[in-house]
Amino acid sequence: MKVIIDREACIGCGLCANECPEVFEMDGENKAVVKVDTVPTDKEDTCKTMAENCPSTAIKCE
């Protein structure tokens, strides 16, 4: 699975980076970025939850 972040939509709340630091981090502009090309299998459910809970719907799972 891949995760994509819409930087224009990201409000920098940090929820994704706090809950799943193996996949997400905040950059110098306080925007979320994806740290991995492919989400580890054991983190897929967490990433889907982050996409569902993102307050600005900036996270998409493929």
Helices and strands as residue ranges (DSSP letters): E 3-5, H 15-19, E 24-26, E 32-34, G 41-43, H 44-53, E 59-61
